[in-house]
């Protein structure tokens, strides 16, 4: 089964949210906003900074910001930054395959791999985030509120 890794999925979510922040965002704030555990956020941000997709600013007022624009960062770039080169079989990334002398399909897998890569390169973080614009943020402003009377709905009821 072809499946995106959980880390690549989480990285995409983080980058879409990060790209919407004005200024810097901390790992803790992104964890609250996205629901991704803070240790995972910190690990991903470190790797994304190493790959150049995210800029890191140290210090008391430090944090992270997207290095480019949401419209220019592709899903393929995110996956490659987190998981390495996109290759659906060993023969697609130049590795030796124990069945290559009998298989005869290596060229065909290249066609499939190129189609997948082309599609992932055509989808940007802005494209991915279009649906997320309609979703409420998970931050503290939308935390459930206990109400005293029936006439005052909680925040979770108000956004439903």
Secondary structure, DSSP 8 states (H G I E B T S, - for coil): -----HHHHHHHHHHHHHHH-SS-B-HHHHHHHH---HHHHHHHHHHHHHHTSEEEE-STT-EEEESS-TTT-BHHHHHHHHH-S--SSGGGGT---TTHHHH--HHHHHHHHHHHHHHHHH-BHHHHHTTGGGS---SGGGS----SSTTS--HHHHH-
